[in-house]
């Protein structure tokens, strides 16, 4: 019986980690500073579109701060009680961010409904100026986050979606301000808020769904466990695969464990090396734990071995 554990790719992970932390910190600083200005501006102009955007920016600041803390915690070394370290904290942060987006959108829906019933006076010129500045700020924050690893890191992606949603909020506020300014359409303010709320809740649902999938040890979206099993079964001298598990420690850290049943007397170490190479080269799996079982050893039932 043989056993193998393989883990590669520390240098690339560290590089992404450093760039992600810098991107989050800069975006957090920019968003927080303007959020304060937008809250004041929203109150002065009596604009729901601005206030909802400010509320979203408040969640952005909290989300970015939480994401930064998540990456900081995630870098802590593993211990005897937390053998994978704190990497899963990043997914918890993304999950909380997604839920926050959903809650904020529901609040905006409620406020917009009340304003539809009784549209208030809105200072459109001040609303236009503040929302235009907000758009520039969000473009800058989005550009900074794009320098991070948003395609592979769910935590960075959730923060990026916060900022994109807020950017759309600024666009909606600009359009609403122009409609109020030139046509006197007071209803444009809550209407813009509802459009933004729909976009926010979609983003929130996606992030929540993806992070929940990881928390439930689901197979990463870019991998197929059946394809992996079939590839392992095609290896010479491998006659069975069982107890195959593919999951993610965090969004950019997939892992696999399995048992390979092999012909008795074959070189187990050679098979382990070939299996690890196949999983690394064909499926991008760097963290693998494989156990070798002799054929007919009774380690698995026939229904699980093929």
C-alpha positions in Angstrom: 0.0 0.0 0.0 1.3 3.4 -0.9 0.5 7.0 -0.1 1.3 10.3 -1.8 0.8 14.0 -0.9 1.6 16.7 -3.5 1.5 20.5 -3.1 3.0 23.0 -5.6 2.6 26.6 -6.6 3.5 28.5 -3.4 5.4 31.3 -5.2 2.6 32.1 -7.6 0.0 32.1 -4.7 2.2 34.5 -2.7 2.5 36.9 -5.7 -1.2 37.0 -6.2 -1.7 37.4 -2.4 0.5 40.5 -2.3 -1.1 42.2 -5.3 -4.5 41.5 -4.0 -3.7 43.1 -0.6 -2.4 46.2 -2.3 -5.4 46.5 -4.6 -7.9 46.1 -1.7 -6.1 48.6 0.5 -6.0 51.3 -2.2 -9.6 50.7 -3.2 -10.7 50.8 0.4 -9.0 54.2 1.0 -10.6 55.8 -2.1 -14.1 54.4 -1.5 -14.1 55.3 2.2 -13.1 59.0 1.5 -15.7 59.5 -1.1 -18.4 57.6 0.7 -18.3 60.2 3.5 -18.6 63.0 0.9 -21.5 61.3 -0.8 -23.5 60.7 2.4 -23.3 64.4 3.1 -24.2 65.3 -0.5 -27.1 62.9 -0.5 -28.6 64.4 2.6 -28.1 68.0 1.3 -29.7 67.2 -2.1 -32.4 64.9 -0.7 -31.6 62.4 -3.5 -32.5 58.7 -2.9 -30.3 57.7 -5.8 -27.3 59.4 -4.1 -28.2 58.1 -0.7 -28.6 54.5 -2.0 -25.3 54.9 -3.8 -23.8 56.2 -0.6 -25.2 53.2 1.3 -23.7 50.9 -1.3 -20.4 52.7 -1.0 -20.6 52.2 2.8 -21.0 48.5 2.2 -18.2 48.7 -0.4 -15.9 50.2 2.3 -16.9 47.5 4.8 -16.6 44.8 2.1 -13.2 45.9 1.0 -12.0 46.3 4.6 -13.3 42.8 5.4 -11.7 41.4 2.3 -8.4 43.0 3.3 -8.6 41.4 6.7 -9.5 38.1 5.1 -6.4 38.1 3.0 -4.3 39.1 6.1 -5.8 36.3 8.2 -5.5 33.9 5.2 -1.7 34.5 5.2 -1.4 33.2 8.8 0.5 29.9 9.1 -1.3 26.7 9.7 -1.4 25.3 13.2 -2.1 22.0 14.8 -5.7 23.0 15.3 -6.2 24.7 11.9 -4.2 22.5 9.6 -5.2 24.5 6.4 -4.5 27.8 8.2 -7.1 30.6 7.8 -7.4 30.6 4.0 -11.2 29.7 4.2 -11.7 33.1 6.0 -11.6 34.6 2.5 -14.7 32.7 1.5 -16.5 33.6 4.6 -15.8 37.3 3.8 -17.1 36.8 0.2 -20.2 35.1 1.6 -20.9 38.0 4.0 -20.3 40.5 1.1 -22.8 38.7 -1.1 -25.5 38.7 1.7 -24.8 42.4 2.3 -25.4 43.3 -1.3 -28.8 41.5 -1.2 -29.8 43.2 2.0 -28.9 46.7 0.7 -30.8 46.1 -2.5 -33.9 45.1 -0.6 -33.6 48.3 1.5 -33.3 50.4 -1.7 -36.5 48.7 -3.1 -38.4 49.7 0.0 -37.2 53.3 0.0 -37.8 53.7 -3.7 -41.4 52.4 -3.3 -42.1 55.1 -0.8 -40.7 57.8 -3.1 -42.8 56.6 -6.0 -45.8 57.2 -3.8 -44.7 60.7 -2.8 -41.7 62.1 -5.0 -39.8 64.7 -3.0 -37.9 67.8 -4.2 -34.4 66.9 -5.3 -31.5 69.4 -5.9 -30.6 68.1 -9.3 -27.5 70.2 -9.9 -25.8 69.1 -6.7 -26.9 65.6 -7.4 -25.3 65.7 -10.8 -22.0 67.0 -9.6 -21.7 64.5 -6.7 -22.7 61.5 -8.8 -20.3 62.5 -11.6 -17.4 62.6 -9.1 -18.6 59.3 -7.7 -18.5 57.7 -11.1 -14.8 58.8 -11.5 -14.0 57.5 -8.0 -15.6 54.1 -8.7 -13.8 53.8 -12.1 -10.5 54.4 -10.3 -11.4 51.8 -7.6 -12.5 49.2 -10.2 -9.2 49.8 -12.2 -7.2 49.2 -9.0 -9.1 46.0 -8.2 -8.6 44.7 -11.8 -4.9 44.7 -11.0 -5.7 42.0 -8.4 -6.5 38.3 -9.1 -10.3 38.9 -9.6 -10.8 36.0 -12.1 -9.5 33.3 -9.7 -10.0 34.8 -6.3 -13.7 34.9 -5.2 -12.9 37.4 -2.4 -11.4 39.9 -4.8 -14.3 39.3 -7.3 -16.9 40.0 -4.6 -15.2 43.3 -3.8 -14.9 44.1 -7.5 -18.6 43.4 -8.0 -19.4 45.8 -5.1 -17.5 48.5 -6.9 -19.1 47.8 -10.3 -22.5 47.9 -8.8 -21.6 51.2 -7.2 -20.3 52.5 -10.5 -23.7 51.7 -12.1 -25.3 53.4 -9.2 -23.4 56.6 -10.0 -24.4 56.3 -13.7 -28.1 55.9 -12.6 -27.8 59.0 -10.4 -26.3 61.0 -13.2 -29.1 60.1 -15.6 -31.7 60.8 -13.0 -30.2 64.2 -12.2 -30.3 65.1 -15.9 -33.9 64.0 -16.2 -35.0 66.0 -13.2 -32.9 69.0 -14.3 -34.3 69.2 -17.9 -37.7 67.6 -17.6 -38.7 67.9 -14.0 -39.2 64.1 -13.7 -38.9 63.7 -9.9 -39.8 60.0 -10.3 -36.5 59.5 -12.1 -34.7 59.5 -8.8 -36.4 56.4 -7.3 -36.6 54.8 -10.7 -32.8 55.0 -11.1 -32.5 53.5 -7.6 -34.6 50.5 -8.5 -32.6 49.7 -11.6 -29.4 49.8 -9.6 -30.9 47.6 -6.9 -31.8 45.0 -9.4 -28.2 44.9 -10.6 -26.9 44.8 -7.1 -29.1 41.9 -6.0 -28.0 39.9 -9.1 -24.4 40.4 -8.2 -25.0 39.6 -4.6 -26.8 36.4 -5.4 -24.0 35.2 -7.6 -21.3 35.8 -5.0 -23.4 34.3 -2.3 -24.1 31.2 -4.4 -20.4 30.7 -5.4 -19.1 31.2 -1.9 -21.7 28.8 -0.5 -20.7 26.2 -3.0 -17.1 26.4 -1.8 -18.2 26.3 1.9 -20.2 23.2 1.1 -17.0 21.5 -0.3 -18.5 21.6 -3.9 -16.4 20.6 -6.9 -14.8 23.7 -8.4 -16.7 25.0 -11.4 -13.7 24.5 -13.8 -13.3 20.9 -12.9 -15.4 17.7 -13.5 -14.9 14.8 -11.1 -16.1 12.3 -13.7 -13.5 13.4 -16.2 -10.8 13.3 -13.5 -11.8 9.7 -12.6 -11.9 8.6 -16.2 -8.4 10.0 -16.8 -7.0 8.2 -13.7 -8.7 4.9 -14.8 -6.9 5.2 -18.2 -3.5 5.0 -16.5 -1.6 1.8 -16.9 -2.0 -0.7 -14.1 -4.8 1.3 -12.4 -8.0 -0.8 -12.2 -10.1 1.2 -9.9 -10.7 4.7 -8.4 -12.7 5.3 -5.3 -13.3 7.8 -2.5 -12.5 10.6 -5.0 -13.1 14.0 -3.6 -12.4 17.4 -5.3 -13.0 20.6 -3.5 -11.6 24.1 -2.8 -9.9 25.2 0.3 -10.4 28.8 -1.0 -11.4 30.1 -4.4 -7.9 29.7 -6.0 -6.8 26.7 -4.0 -8.4 23.4 -5.4 -7.6 20.1 -3.7 -8.1 16.4 -4.5 -7.9 13.1 -2.5 -8.6 9.6 -3.8 -7.7 5.9 -3.6 -6.2 4.2 -6.6 -6.6 0.4 -6.8 -3.7 -1.1 -8.7 -2.5 -4.5 -9.9 -0.6 -6.3 -7.1 3.2 -6.2 -7.4 3.3 -3.0 -9.5 5.6 -0.1 -8.6 3.4 2.0 -6.4 5.7 5.0 -6.3 5.9 5.2 -10.1 2.1 5.1 -10.3 1.8 7.8 -7.7 4.3 10.0 -9.5 2.4 9.5 -12.8 -1.0 10.2 -11.2 0.3 13.5 -9.6 1.8 14.6 -12.9 -1.5 13.9 -14.8 -3.6 15.8 -12.2 -1.1 18.7 -12.3 -0.7 19.0 -16.0 -4.2 18.1 -17.2 -6.4 19.5 -14.5 -4.2 22.1 -12.7 -4.5 20.3 -9.4 -1.5 21.1 -7.2 -2.7 19.9 -3.8 -3.4 16.2 -4.1 -3.5 13.3 -1.6 -3.5 9.8 -3.2 -3.5 6.4 -1.5 -2.6 3.2 -3.4 -4.6 0.0 -2.6 -3.8 -3.4 -4.0 -6.4 -5.0 -6.2 -8.7 -7.2 -4.2 -7.3 -6.0 -0.9 -10.8 -5.4 0.4 -10.3 -1.6 0.8 -13.4 -0.9 -1.3 -16.4 -2.7 -2.7 -16.6 -3.5 -6.4 -19.4 -0.9 -6.9 -17.0 1.9 -5.8 -13.8 0.8 -7.6 -14.6 1.5 -11.2 
